[in-house]
Amino acid sequence: MYEKIVLVTRPTRLAGLVQRFNTKRQAKFYVEHAGQDFQQFEHEDGAYNRAVDTLRGALDVGLPVQQVDRGLVPTFLFTGKEVVVVAGQDGLVANVAKYVGEQPLVGVNPDPERFDGVLLPFQVAGARAAVRRVLEGRARCRRVTLAEAALEDGQRLLAFNDLFIGARTHVSARYLLSHGGRREAQSSSGVLVSTGAGSSGWLSSVFTLARKLTETTGGVPGETWKLAWEEPRLAFVVREPFVSRHSGAELVGGFVTSDQALMVESGMASGGVIFSDGMEEDFLAFGAGARVHVRPARQRAALVMA
């Protein structure tokens, strides 16, 4: 069934600085001039590269191993015949999961001292056994709901954690929001749509702010909540809605299902965007008149669990 192993890696902070400033010496000057400890960058870089080298050796299970930089993932042709192994951080797993289809994805924590590893259940030493379980059909996978934003011109964007719909800059986003048979013209800091996996991230910060403001101003505090990763629904919230003669704030949140999609029609002449999982460089333009339909994606991510 499987023909090769694809190992997805990422540049370290040091590698990114060397690429930016051409040499390690110039990168060191920049870091120390900013008052930071360059040795921390070196230690992080060394730990990650050693982990990747060890991981490549551990993945020698009889199939070719192809190492792919995360920058190439959006254009990489996944055929469904690869075992995909990601040498994290968590955000790398979230980004890769959108492109690999429903084939099993093994998240490896290359540096447990630095990375929390919520989406990285395996350390380097356990990666080989995890891959063997996938090859033998014995892997236990968690099916994670993804969000899908579909423009009416056919463009499509998936999200593992969340979608942002709004303006590229800090100006107010103007749009028409439709959900559950209700429609409202709004002006806000944008609309956030979260999956279950993302509900403990950006979405939770919105609820934390709302709860603390309520407590501070004498209101009744609400309960903390989040969606399960597998729940076949999404949650949306409107960020900082502004009430005016031309915009309202009655439709500020709710749940999105396959039968009850969220529709947003842009009223922004320029600067409107839709991006996923905090990756602002991977976006859909959302100019005036464009309409996007958001719902749970048919495709789910399959994260191999320990």
Contacts in CASP RR format, 6 or more apart in sequence:
PFRMAT RR
TARGET T0000
AUTHOR 0000-0000-0000
METHOD contacts of the structure
MODEL  1
MYEKIVLVTRPTRLAGLVQRFNTKRQAKFYVEHAGQDFQQFEHEDGAYNR
AVDTLRGALDVGLPVQQVDRGLVPTFLFTGKEVVVVAGQDGLVANVAKYV
GEQPLVGVNPDPERFDGVLLPFQVAGARAAVRRVLEGRARCRRVTLAEAA
LEDGQRLLAFNDLFIGARTHVSARYLLSHGGRREAQSSSGVLVSTGAGSS
GWLSSVFTLARKLTETTGGVPGETWKLAWEEPRLAFVVREPFVSRHSGAE
LVGGFVTSDQALMVESGMASGGVIFSDGMEEDFLAFGAGARVHVRPARQR
AALVMA
1 81 0 8 1.000
2 63 0 8 1.000
2 81 0 8 1.000
2 82 0 8 1.000
2 83 0 8 1.000
2 134 0 8 1.000
2 135 0 8 1.000
3 63 0 8 1.000
3 64 0 8 1.000
3 79 0 8 1.000
3 81 0 8 1.000
3 82 0 8 1.000
4 63 0 8 1.000
4 64 0 8 1.000
4 65 0 8 1.000
4 66 0 8 1.000
4 81 0 8 1.000
4 82 0 8 1.000
4 83 0 8 1.000
5 59 0 8 1.000
5 61 0 8 1.000
5 63 0 8 1.000
5 64 0 8 1.000
5 65 0 8 1.000
5 66 0 8 1.000
5 82 0 8 1.000
5 83 0 8 1.000
5 84 0 8 1.000
5 85 0 8 1.000
5 131 0 8 1.000
6 65 0 8 1.000
6 66 0 8 1.000
6 68 0 8 1.000
6 76 0 8 1.000
6 78 0 8 1.000
6 82 0 8 1.000
6 83 0 8 1.000
6 84 0 8 1.000
6 85 0 8 1.000
7 52 0 8 1.000
7 55 0 8 1.000
7 56 0 8 1.000
7 59 0 8 1.000
7 65 0 8 1.000
7 66 0 8 1.000
7 67 0 8 1.000
7 68 0 8 1.000
7 85 0 8 1.000
7 86 0 8 1.000
7 87 0 8 1.000
8 67 0 8 1.000
8 68 0 8 1.000
8 69 0 8 1.000
8 70 0 8 1.000
8 73 0 8 1.000
8 84 0 8 1.000
8 85 0 8 1.000
8 86 0 8 1.000
8 87 0 8 1.000
8 92 0 8 1.000
8 96 0 8 1.000
9 52 0 8 1.000
9 67 0 8 1.000
9 68 0 8 1.000
9 69 0 8 1.000
9 70 0 8 1.000
9 87 0 8 1.000
10 69 0 8 1.000
10 70 0 8 1.000
10 87 0 8 1.000
10 88 0 8 1.000
10 89 0 8 1.000
10 92 0 8 1.000
11 19 0 8 1.000
11 69 0 8 1.000
11 70 0 8 1.000
12 41 0 8 1.000
12 44 0 8 1.000
12 45 0 8 1.000
12 46 0 8 1.000
12 48 0 8 1.000
12 49 0 8 1.000
13 41 0 8 1.000
13 44 0 8 1.000
13 45 0 8 1.000
14 24 0 8 1.000
14 27 0 8 1.000
14 41 0 8 1.000
14 42 0 8 1.000
14 44 0 8 1.000
14 45 0 8 1.000
15 45 0 8 1.000
17 27 0 8 1.000
17 30 0 8 1.000
17 31 0 8 1.000
17 41 0 8 1.000
18 24 0 8 1.000
18 27 0 8 1.000
20 27 0 8 1.000
21 27 0 8 1.000
21 30 0 8 1.000
27 38 0 8 1.000
27 41 0 8 1.000
28 38 0 8 1.000
31 37 0 8 1.000
31 38 0 8 1.000
31 41 0 8 1.000
32 38 0 8 1.000
44 111 0 8 1.000
44 114 0 8 1.000
47 110 0 8 1.000
47 111 0 8 1.000
47 113 0 8 1.000
47 114 0 8 1.000
48 87 0 8 1.000
48 110 0 8 1.000
48 111 0 8 1.000
51 87 0 8 1.000
51 108 0 8 1.000
51 110 0 8 1.000
51 111 0 8 1.000
51 124 0 8 1.000
52 67 0 8 1.000
52 87 0 8 1.000
52 110 0 8 1.000
54 124 0 8 1.000
55 85 0 8 1.000
55 87 0 8 1.000
55 108 0 8 1.000
55 110 0 8 1.000
55 124 0 8 1.000
55 127 0 8 1.000
56 65 0 8 1.000
56 67 0 8 1.000
57 65 0 8 1.000
58 124 0 8 1.000
58 125 0 8 1.000
58 126 0 8 1.000
58 127 0 8 1.000
58 128 0 8 1.000
59 65 0 8 1.000
59 85 0 8 1.000
59 127 0 8 1.000
59 128 0 8 1.000
59 131 0 8 1.000
61 128 0 8 1.000
61 131 0 8 1.000
61 132 0 8 1.000
61 135 0 8 1.000
63 83 0 8 1.000
63 135 0 8 1.000
66 82 0 8 1.000
68 76 0 8 1.000
70 92 0 8 1.000
70 95 0 8 1.000
70 96 0 8 1.000
73 95 0 8 1.000
73 96 0 8 1.000
73 99 0 8 1.000
74 99 0 8 1.000
74 282 0 8 1.000
76 99 0 8 1.000
78 84 0 8 1.000
78 99 0 8 1.000
78 100 0 8 1.000
78 101 0 8 1.000
78 103 0 8 1.000
80 100 0 8 1.000
80 101 0 8 1.000
80 103 0 8 1.000
82 100 0 8 1.000
82 103 0 8 1.000
83 103 0 8 1.000
83 104 0 8 1.000
83 106 0 8 1.000
83 131 0 8 1.000
83 134 0 8 1.000
83 135 0 8 1.000
84 96 0 8 1.000
84 100 0 8 1.000
84 103 0 8 1.000
84 104 0 8 1.000
84 105 0 8 1.000
84 106 0 8 1.000
85 105 0 8 1.000
85 106 0 8 1.000
85 107 0 8 1.000
85 108 0 8 1.000
85 127 0 8 1.000
85 131 0 8 1.000
86 92 0 8 1.000
86 93 0 8 1.000
86 96 0 8 1.000
86 105 0 8 1.000
86 106 0 8 1.000
86 107 0 8 1.000
86 108 0 8 1.000
86 120 0 8 1.000
87 107 0 8 1.000
87 108 0 8 1.000
87 110 0 8 1.000
88 107 0 8 1.000
88 108 0 8 1.000
88 109 0 8 1.000
88 110 0 8 1.000
88 115 0 8 1.000
88 117 0 8 1.000
88 119 0 8 1.000
88 120 0 8 1.000
89 115 0 8 1.000
89 117 0 8 1.000
89 120 0 8 1.000
90 115 0 8 1.000
90 116 0 8 1.000
90 117 0 8 1.000
90 118 0 8 1.000
90 119 0 8 1.000
90 120 0 8 1.000
91 119 0 8 1.000
91 277 0 8 1.000
93 105 0 8 1.000
93 107 0 8 1.000
93 119 0 8 1.000
93 120 0 8 1.000
93 160 0 8 1.000
93 303 0 8 1.000
94 119 0 8 1.000
94 160 0 8 1.000
94 161 0 8 1.000
94 197 0 8 1.000
94 277 0 8 1.000
95 160 0 8 1.000
95 277 0 8 1.000
95 279 0 8 1.000
96 105 0 8 1.000
97 105 0 8 1.000
97 144 0 8 1.000
97 146 0 8 1.000
97 160 0 8 1.000
97 301 0 8 1.000
97 303 0 8 1.000
98 146 0 8 1.000
98 158 0 8 1.000
98 159 0 8 1.000
98 160 0 8 1.000
98 276 0 8 1.000
98 277 0 8 1.000
98 301 0 8 1.000
100 301 0 8 1.000
101 299 0 8 1.000
101 301 0 8 1.000
102 299 0 8 1.000
102 300 0 8 1.000
102 301 0 8 1.000
102 302 0 8 1.000
103 302 0 8 1.000
104 134 0 8 1.000
104 139 0 8 1.000
104 141 0 8 1.000
104 302 0 8 1.000
104 303 0 8 1.000
104 304 0 8 1.000
105 301 0 8 1.000
105 302 0 8 1.000
105 303 0 8 1.000
105 304 0 8 1.000
106 122 0 8 1.000
106 127 0 8 1.000
106 130 0 8 1.000
106 131 0 8 1.000
106 134 0 8 1.000
106 304 0 8 1.000
107 119 0 8 1.000
107 120 0 8 1.000
107 121 0 8 1.000
107 122 0 8 1.000
107 303 0 8 1.000
107 304 0 8 1.000
108 120 0 8 1.000
108 122 0 8 1.000
108 123 0 8 1.000
108 124 0 8 1.000
108 127 0 8 1.000
109 115 0 8 1.000
109 117 0 8 1.000
109 120 0 8 1.000
109 122 0 8 1.000
109 123 0 8 1.000
109 124 0 8 1.000
110 124 0 8 1.000
112 123 0 8 1.000
119 197 0 8 1.000
119 303 0 8 1.000
121 303 0 8 1.000
121 304 0 8 1.000
121 305 0 8 1.000
121 306 0 8 1.000
122 130 0 8 1.000
122 304 0 8 1.000
122 306 0 8 1.000
130 139 0 8 1.000
130 304 0 8 1.000
130 306 0 8 1.000
133 139 0 8 1.000
133 140 0 8 1.000
133 304 0 8 1.000
134 304 0 8 1.000
139 304 0 8 1.000
140 304 0 8 1.000
140 305 0 8 1.000
141 302 0 8 1.000
141 303 0 8 1.000
141 304 0 8 1.000
141 305 0 8 1.000
142 229 0 8 1.000
142 230 0 8 1.000
142 302 0 8 1.000
142 303 0 8 1.000
142 305 0 8 1.000
143 230 0 8 1.000
143 300 0 8 1.000
143 301 0 8 1.000
143 302 0 8 1.000
144 160 0 8 1.000
144 195 0 8 1.000
144 196 0 8 1.000
144 197 0 8 1.000
144 229 0 8 1.000
144 230 0 8 1.000
144 300 0 8 1.000
144 301 0 8 1.000
144 302 0 8 1.000
144 303 0 8 1.000
145 195 0 8 1.000
145 196 0 8 1.000
145 197 0 8 1.000
145 229 0 8 1.000
145 230 0 8 1.000
145 231 0 8 1.000
145 232 0 8 1.000
145 233 0 8 1.000
145 234 0 8 1.000
145 296 0 8 1.000
145 297 0 8 1.000
145 300 0 8 1.000
146 158 0 8 1.000
146 159 0 8 1.000
146 160 0 8 1.000
146 195 0 8 1.000
146 296 0 8 1.000
146 297 0 8 1.000
146 299 0 8 1.000
146 300 0 8 1.000
146 301 0 8 1.000
147 158 0 8 1.000
147 159 0 8 1.000
147 162 0 8 1.000
147 163 0 8 1.000
147 193 0 8 1.000
147 194 0 8 1.000
147 195 0 8 1.000
147 234 0 8 1.000
147 256 0 8 1.000
147 276 0 8 1.000
147 294 0 8 1.000
147 295 0 8 1.000
147 296 0 8 1.000
147 297 0 8 1.000
148 156 0 8 1.000
148 157 0 8 1.000
148 158 0 8 1.000
148 159 0 8 1.000
148 294 0 8 1.000
148 295 0 8 1.000
148 296 0 8 1.000
148 297 0 8 1.000
148 298 0 8 1.000
148 299 0 8 1.000
149 156 0 8 1.000
149 157 0 8 1.000
149 158 0 8 1.000
149 159 0 8 1.000
149 163 0 8 1.000
149 165 0 8 1.000
149 193 0 8 1.000
149 274 0 8 1.000
149 276 0 8 1.000
149 284 0 8 1.000
149 292 0 8 1.000
149 293 0 8 1.000
149 294 0 8 1.000
150 156 0 8 1.000
150 292 0 8 1.000
150 293 0 8 1.000
150 294 0 8 1.000
150 295 0 8 1.000
151 274 0 8 1.000
151 284 0 8 1.000
151 286 0 8 1.000
151 290 0 8 1.000
151 291 0 8 1.000
151 292 0 8 1.000
152 290 0 8 1.000
152 291 0 8 1.000
152 292 0 8 1.000
152 293 0 8 1.000
153 290 0 8 1.000
155 284 0 8 1.000
157 163 0 8 1.000
157 274 0 8 1.000
157 275 0 8 1.000
157 276 0 8 1.000
157 282 0 8 1.000
157 283 0 8 1.000
157 284 0 8 1.000
158 276 0 8 1.000
158 297 0 8 1.000
158 299 0 8 1.000
159 193 0 8 1.000
159 195 0 8 1.000
159 276 0 8 1.000
159 277 0 8 1.000
160 195 0 8 1.000
160 197 0 8 1.000
160 198 0 8 1.000
160 276 0 8 1.000
160 277 0 8 1.000
160 301 0 8 1.000
161 194 0 8 1.000
161 195 0 8 1.000
161 197 0 8 1.000
161 198 0 8 1.000
161 201 0 8 1.000
161 202 0 8 1.000
161 276 0 8 1.000
161 277 0 8 1.000
161 278 0 8 1.000
162 192 0 8 1.000
162 193 0 8 1.000
162 194 0 8 1.000
162 195 0 8 1.000
162 198 0 8 1.000
162 201 0 8 1.000
162 202 0 8 1.000
162 203 0 8 1.000
162 276 0 8 1.000
162 277 0 8 1.000
162 278 0 8 1.000
163 192 0 8 1.000
163 193 0 8 1.000
163 274 0 8 1.000
163 275 0 8 1.000
163 276 0 8 1.000
163 294 0 8 1.000
164 190 0 8 1.000
164 191 0 8 1.000
164 192 0 8 1.000
164 273 0 8 1.000
164 274 0 8 1.000
164 275 0 8 1.000
164 276 0 8 1.000
164 278 0 8 1.000
165 173 0 8 1.000
165 175 0 8 1.000
165 190 0 8 1.000
165 191 0 8 1.000
165 192 0 8 1.000
165 193 0 8 1.000
165 264 0 8 1.000
165 273 0 8 1.000
165 274 0 8 1.000
165 286 0 8 1.000
165 292 0 8 1.000
165 294 0 8 1.000
166 173 0 8 1.000
166 175 0 8 1.000
166 189 0 8 1.000
166 190 0 8 1.000
166 191 0 8 1.000
166 268 0 8 1.000
166 272 0 8 1.000
166 273 0 8 1.000
166 274 0 8 1.000
166 286 0 8 1.000
167 173 0 8 1.000
167 190 0 8 1.000
167 268 0 8 1.000
167 271 0 8 1.000
167 272 0 8 1.000
167 273 0 8 1.000
168 271 0 8 1.000
168 272 0 8 1.000
168 273 0 8 1.000
168 280 0 8 1.000
169 271 0 8 1.000
170 189 0 8 1.000
172 187 0 8 1.000
172 188 0 8 1.000
172 189 0 8 1.000
172 242 0 8 1.000
173 187 0 8 1.000
173 188 0 8 1.000
173 189 0 8 1.000
173 190 0 8 1.000
173 191 0 8 1.000
173 268 0 8 1.000
173 272 0 8 1.000
174 185 0 8 1.000
174 186 0 8 1.000
174 187 0 8 1.000
174 247 0 8 1.000
174 266 0 8 1.000
174 267 0 8 1.000
174 268 0 8 1.000
175 185 0 8 1.000
175 186 0 8 1.000
175 190 0 8 1.000
175 191 0 8 1.000
175 264 0 8 1.000
175 265 0 8 1.000
175 266 0 8 1.000
175 267 0 8 1.000
175 268 0 8 1.000
176 183 0 8 1.000
176 184 0 8 1.000
176 185 0 8 1.000
176 186 0 8 1.000
176 264 0 8 1.000
176 265 0 8 1.000
176 267 0 8 1.000
177 183 0 8 1.000
177 184 0 8 1.000
177 185 0 8 1.000
177 186 0 8 1.000
177 191 0 8 1.000
177 238 0 8 1.000
177 251 0 8 1.000
177 262 0 8 1.000
177 263 0 8 1.000
177 264 0 8 1.000
178 262 0 8 1.000
178 263 0 8 1.000
178 264 0 8 1.000
178 265 0 8 1.000
179 236 0 8 1.000
179 251 0 8 1.000
179 253 0 8 1.000
179 254 0 8 1.000
179 256 0 8 1.000
179 260 0 8 1.000
179 261 0 8 1.000
179 262 0 8 1.000
179 263 0 8 1.000
180 260 0 8 1.000
182 250 0 8 1.000
182 251 0 8 1.000
183 251 0 8 1.000
184 248 0 8 1.000
184 250 0 8 1.000
184 251 0 8 1.000
185 246 0 8 1.000
185 247 0 8 1.000
185 248 0 8 1.000
186 238 0 8 1.000
186 241 0 8 1.000
186 242 0 8 1.000
186 247 0 8 1.000
186 248 0 8 1.000
186 249 0 8 1.000
186 251 0 8 1.000
187 241 0 8 1.000
187 242 0 8 1.000
187 244 0 8 1.000
187 246 0 8 1.000
187 247 0 8 1.000
187 248 0 8 1.000
188 238 0 8 1.000
188 239 0 8 1.000
188 240 0 8 1.000
188 241 0 8 1.000
188 242 0 8 1.000
188 247 0 8 1.000
188 249 0 8 1.000
189 239 0 8 1.000
189 240 0 8 1.000
190 238 0 8 1.000
190 239 0 8 1.000
190 240 0 8 1.000
191 236 0 8 1.000
191 237 0 8 1.000
191 238 0 8 1.000
191 239 0 8 1.000
191 262 0 8 1.000
191 264 0 8 1.000
192 202 0 8 1.000
192 203 0 8 1.000
192 206 0 8 1.000
192 236 0 8 1.000
192 237 0 8 1.000
192 239 0 8 1.000
193 234 0 8 1.000
193 235 0 8 1.000
193 236 0 8 1.000
193 256 0 8 1.000
193 262 0 8 1.000
193 294 0 8 1.000
194 201 0 8 1.000
194 202 0 8 1.000
194 203 0 8 1.000
194 227 0 8 1.000
194 234 0 8 1.000
194 235 0 8 1.000
194 236 0 8 1.000
194 237 0 8 1.000
195 227 0 8 1.000
195 229 0 8 1.000
195 234 0 8 1.000
195 296 0 8 1.000
196 226 0 8 1.000
196 227 0 8 1.000
196 228 0 8 1.000
196 229 0 8 1.000
196 231 0 8 1.000
196 234 0 8 1.000
196 235 0 8 1.000
197 229 0 8 1.000
198 227 0 8 1.000
199 225 0 8 1.000
199 226 0 8 1.000
199 227 0 8 1.000
199 235 0 8 1.000
200 226 0 8 1.000
203 226 0 8 1.000
203 235 0 8 1.000
203 237 0 8 1.000
204 224 0 8 1.000
204 226 0 8 1.000
206 237 0 8 1.000
206 239 0 8 1.000
207 224 0 8 1.000
207 225 0 8 1.000
207 237 0 8 1.000
211 221 0 8 1.000
211 222 0 8 1.000
211 224 0 8 1.000
214 220 0 8 1.000
214 221 0 8 1.000
214 222 0 8 1.000
215 221 0 8 1.000
227 233 0 8 1.000
227 234 0 8 1.000
227 235 0 8 1.000
232 257 0 8 1.000
232 258 0 8 1.000
232 296 0 8 1.000
233 255 0 8 1.000
233 256 0 8 1.000
233 257 0 8 1.000
233 296 0 8 1.000
234 255 0 8 1.000
234 256 0 8 1.000
234 257 0 8 1.000
234 262 0 8 1.000
234 294 0 8 1.000
234 295 0 8 1.000
234 296 0 8 1.000
235 253 0 8 1.000
235 254 0 8 1.000
235 255 0 8 1.000
235 256 0 8 1.000
236 253 0 8 1.000
236 254 0 8 1.000
236 255 0 8 1.000
236 256 0 8 1.000
236 262 0 8 1.000
236 294 0 8 1.000
237 252 0 8 1.000
237 253 0 8 1.000
237 254 0 8 1.000
238 249 0 8 1.000
238 251 0 8 1.000
238 252 0 8 1.000
238 253 0 8 1.000
241 247 0 8 1.000
241 248 0 8 1.000
241 249 0 8 1.000
241 252 0 8 1.000
242 248 0 8 1.000
242 249 0 8 1.000
243 249 0 8 1.000
256 262 0 8 1.000
256 294 0 8 1.000
256 295 0 8 1.000
256 296 0 8 1.000
257 295 0 8 1.000
257 296 0 8 1.000
258 295 0 8 1.000
258 296 0 8 1.000
261 293 0 8 1.000
261 294 0 8 1.000
261 295 0 8 1.000
262 293 0 8 1.000
262 294 0 8 1.000
262 295 0 8 1.000
263 291 0 8 1.000
263 292 0 8 1.000
263 293 0 8 1.000
263 294 0 8 1.000
264 291 0 8 1.000
264 292 0 8 1.000
264 294 0 8 1.000
265 289 0 8 1.000
265 290 0 8 1.000
265 291 0 8 1.000
266 272 0 8 1.000
266 286 0 8 1.000
266 287 0 8 1.000
266 288 0 8 1.000
266 289 0 8 1.000
266 290 0 8 1.000
266 291 0 8 1.000
266 292 0 8 1.000
267 287 0 8 1.000
267 288 0 8 1.000
267 289 0 8 1.000
268 286 0 8 1.000
268 287 0 8 1.000
268 288 0 8 1.000
269 287 0 8 1.000
269 288 0 8 1.000
270 287 0 8 1.000
271 285 0 8 1.000
271 286 0 8 1.000
271 287 0 8 1.000
272 285 0 8 1.000
272 286 0 8 1.000
272 287 0 8 1.000
273 280 0 8 1.000
273 283 0 8 1.000
273 284 0 8 1.000
273 285 0 8 1.000
273 286 0 8 1.000
274 283 0 8 1.000
274 284 0 8 1.000
274 286 0 8 1.000
274 292 0 8 1.000
275 282 0 8 1.000
275 283 0 8 1.000
275 284 0 8 1.000
276 282 0 8 1.000
284 292 0 8 1.000
286 292 0 8 1.000
END
